Amino acid sequence: MNIKKLAELLEYEFECHKVFVKVNPCGTIPSGNSEFIVFKIRLKSGTKVKHVNGCMEDIKACLQCSVFELWQIEEQRYLLMSLYPNGDNSLMPILESQAFRETEMQIPVVLGYDIVHKPFLADLAELPHILYGGATGMGKSVALKNLILSAIWKNPSQNVNIVILDIGANDLDIFEGIQHLSHPIVKDEITGVYVAGEIVKEMERRIKLTSNERDELPAIILVIDEIASLLSNIDKKLFQKFSNAMANLLRRGRHAKIHVVIGTQDPTKENLKIASDNITASVAFRCHNHYSSQAIIGQSGAENLQGKGSMLYVSADCPAPVRIQGAYAETEELESAISRVKDSKHDMSNKFVIPEMQSDNPCDFAVTDVILDDTLNKEFAEIIMWTLSQQTVSANKLSNKFHIGNRSKDIICRLCNKNIVSEQNSKQARNVIPNCIDDISDEILEFLSKYGYSGETVSEAISKRIQQK
């Protein structure tokens, strides 16, 4: 059957499903020993993309195609079709390829194969952080394994160090013992908070170095699987410390060769609980609904993905979602590959090492939830002083005053934890609590004093508000 007749058949098949489209043949794309037939798809009046996606699998089965995929470039949609399989999605052929060995990427990460079965790589050094999200069992843990193995495959420990938080699971235990690890794989929340704090300290140290000095240091990759589960199981003090550390790393880590990789099932702001605005690269596996897809990649589409490992990737360089089939390796292949990495020689002289936590008491390293970054400390002190002079405060009001965007919600929670503002009552603004300096804790007074606000200044701010009543 020629391509024009095939286009007419496709229109008929869609119409049988009450989906009305115009299909125009565009030509073919060679791929290995086979080829893809490419059609341009135009939706007719009343037809939506979700209608097309809803019948793709049925038509694929009816036509007995091995490949039948929608592909979008800017505003134009294409349909790729092949009667022959597009090859397997093995990870190791990519890692062992000449192209991977010779790539100029600093930290190449294998995502998988694009729609015409070409290996798709991203440079973590350029991203600089990435979020993996999607329903359970759709491929997040496999993707995280691929990322870690890719990062260490051609980079010895003098170039890349890894920190892994795999709390409540054992998916990433396969990497225990590699020379790249800065700390044994973290399996509990308290150690996770401690480790995050130590990475922030290293970031602060590195930022003070010259660019040449930083260039000699290894990149640090912090990998956190199921971060929402971690955050839901820690108390307020530990949560605040961890949240502050993560916000700091996401905001400033790129200046210190520190990269954060997060995996979670449903990364809505309510579940993620950390400011994720600085994560500009995301991978979405199949989601339960378009709301989850929106939370991961900023738009719907991931809810229509079919099969394990199927993903949509977006980044600053790829603002339109790229459809990728995730690479995969059997456990035996991974174990063999990791053994090869372990057997290679490593220069440990510049390795970032996190010392073992000396106490099981979280209060020993989490006495306060004040952010380690001095700039943010000054900002928080200023916010407290301004708040004390107000009758009520809301996240929007705070954001407009200090231009801090979504961080305002986290700061409102911190003010509440410090008894500066009241608990949330519906969507109403929160009342400011202190009516005199005695209503403010010694911890906060000491903190304010450190940043130039005396007790007299604090009393004046409160008096200003009281007089306005």
VOBALO-195000 format. One record per residue (C-alpha): residue in one letter; x, y, z. Coordinates in steps of 0.5 Angstrom, whole numbers, plus 500, padded with zeros to 3 digits. Example, Ala and Ser with C-alpha at 12.3 -4.5 7.8 and 13.67 -1.06 7.14 Angstrom:
<sites>
A525491516;S527498514;
</sites>
This chain:
<sites>
M500500500;N503507498;I503512503;K498516500;K493510501;L496509508;A494516510;E487515507;L486509512;L489512518;E483518517;Y478512516;E481509523;F480515527;E473517524;C471510526;H473512533;K469519532;V476522532;F476527526;V483529523;K486530516;V492526515;N498528510;P504524508;C510527509;G515522507;T520517511;I526517516;P531512516;S532508523;G537502523;N535497518;S528500518;E524506517;F519511520;I513513516;V511521517;F505524517;K502531519;I496531523;R491537523;L485537528;K479538525;S473543528;G471540535;T477535535;K482535541;V489532542;K486528548;H481525543;V487523538;N491520544;G485516547;C484512541;M492511539;E493504542;D487501539;I489504532;K496501533;A493494535;C488494529;L494496524;Q499491527;C504497528;S510496532;V511504533;F505509532;E506515536;L504522536;W510527535;Q509535536;I514540534;E512547536;E505548534;Q505542529;R503535530;Y506529527;L504522527;L510517526;M509510524;S513503523;L511496522;Y517494525;P520494532;N525500533;G530496537;D530495544;N531500549;S538497552;L542502557;M549499556;P550500548;I549507549;L554507555;E559503551;S558507545;Q564511542;A559517542;F558517549;R566516550;E567522546;T562527548;E564533551;M558533556;Q561534563;I556530566;P552526561;V546523563;V542517559;L535518559;G533513553;Y531513546;D528519542;I522517538;V526515532;H530511536;K536515537;P540516544;F538522548;L543525553;A543531557;D548534561;L547535568;A552540569;E548545565;L541543567;P543544573;H538540577;I532535575;L526533577;Y523526576;G515525577;G510520575;A506514578;T508508582;G512503577;M512507571;G520508571;K522513576;S527508580;V530506573;A531513571;L535515577;K539508577;N541510569;L542517572;I547515577;L551510573;S551515567;A554520571;I560515574;W561511568;K566516565;N567520571;P572518576;S571520584;Q575526583;N570529578;V564527581;N561525588;I554522589;V550523595;I544518595;L538519600;D533512599;I529512605;G524507606;A526503600;N532499597;D532501589;L538505589;D542500594;I546497588;F550503588;E553502596;G560501596;I562505590;Q568510591;H564516588;L559516595;S561522599;H557518605;P553511605;I547511602;V542514607;K536510610;D533515615;E530522616;I535524621;T541522617;G538525611;V537532614;Y544532617;V547530610;A543536607;G546541612;E553538611;I552539603;V550546604;K556548609;E560545603;M557549598;E558556602;R565554603;R566553595;I562559594;K568563597;L573560593;T576562586;S573560580;N580556579;E579553585;R572550584;D574548578;E579543581;L573540585;P569534584;A561536582;I556533588;I550530586;L545529591;V540524589;I533524593;D528518591;E521519594;I522526597;A515527599;S515521603;L521523607;L518530608;S512527611;N515523616;I520528620;D518533625;K517541624;K524542626;L527537622;F522539616;Q524546617;K532545617;F531540611;S527545607;N531551608;A537547606;M534544600;A532551598;N539554599;L542548594;L537549589;R538556589;R545557589;G548550588;R550551581;H555556583;A558551587;K558545582;I552542586;H546538583;V540536586;V536530583;I529529586;G524523584;T517523587;Q510520585;D506527585;P510533586;T505538587;K507544591;E503541597;N506534597;L513537595;K513542600;I519545598;A520551593;S522548587;D522554582;N530553581;I529546578;T528548570;A529540568;S523535569;V522528567;A514526567;F513519567;R505516566;C501520571;H494519574;N491525571;H493532568;Y494535574;S500531576;S503532569;Q502540570;A506539576;I512536573;I513539566;G508545567;Q503542562;S498536561;G500530556;A504525561;E497522563;N497520556;L503516556;Q503509555;G507503558;K513503563;G519508561;S515512557;M517519559;L516527557;Y522531558;V523539558;S528543560;A531550559;D533548552;C527543551;P521548553;A517543548;P516536551;V520531548;R518524548;I523519550;Q523511551;G527510558;A533506557;Y533500561;A538495564;E537488567;T539487574;E545483572;E547488567;L547494572;E551489577;S556488572;A557495570;I558498577;S563492579;R567495573;V566502576;K569500582;D575496579;S577502576;K582507579;H580513583;D584519586;M581521593;S585527594;N579532593;K573527594;F568531598;V567526604;I561527609;P563525616;E558520620;M553523624;Q556523632;S549523635;D542520634;N539526637;P537531632;C537537636;D545536636;F545539629;A538542628;V537547634;T534552630;D531552623;V535559621;I537558614;L545558613;D545563608;D547569611;T544573606;L537570607;N538571615;K538578614;E532578609;F528574614;A530579620;E528584616;I521580614;I520579622;M521587623;W516589618;T511583620;L511586627;S509593625;Q503590621;Q496588624;T496582619;V500578614;S499574608;A503570603;N501575597;K502581602;L509578604;S511576596;N509583594;K513587599;F519583599;H519580592;I520573594;G515569590;N513562592;R518563598;S513567601;K509561603;D515557607;I517564610;I509565613;C510558616;R517559619;L513566622;C508561625;N513556628;K516562631;N509565634;I510571630;V504570626;S497566628;E496559625;Q492559618;N485560618;S481558612;K484563606;Q484569611;A491573613;R494571619;N494576625;V501578628;I501575635;P506579639;N503585643;C510586647;I517584647;D516579652;D512575647;I518574643;S522568644;D530569646;E532565640;I528570636;L531576640;E538574639;F537572632;L535580631;S540582635;K545579631;Y543583624;G542590628;Y535590631;S536592638;G530590643;E528598643;T528597636;V523591636;S519594642;E518600637;A516596631;I510593636;S508599639;K507602632;R502597630;I499597637;Q498604636;Q494603629;K489599633;
</sites>
